[in-house]
């Protein structure tokens, strides 16, 4: 989750390369260890992962440079 936060922060600061690096790591770890998210009381962890992947792909395909340019909904994380 820290990697995902760092990725989105990089994009918010206009650092698409930092987003790409941290986003790839975050997606890998979320997919690899997604079964642990319910134990951490993270709601809709799978949905968060899919939203992060969507943003990641849009940034890569469209050359997006900042979070403001993301057309789709930015992932939000809910912790219970």
C-alpha positions, 0 to 999 in steps of 0.5 A: 500500500505504501508503494501505491501511495508513493506512485500516486504521489509521484504522479500528483507531483508531475513525476510520471517516471516515478509513478511508473516505477512505483506503480509497477512495484505496487501492482506486482505486490498487490497481485502477489499478496492481495489475499492479505488485504482483508487481514489488514482490514482494507475494504475492496482491495481487489477493486483498488488494485484494478483501479490502480492498474487502470490509471497505470495503463492510462499513464503509459498509453497516453503519456499522462504527466500529472494526476490531474490529467487522469480521466478515470476515477483515481483509486481511493482506499478505505480501511475499516 
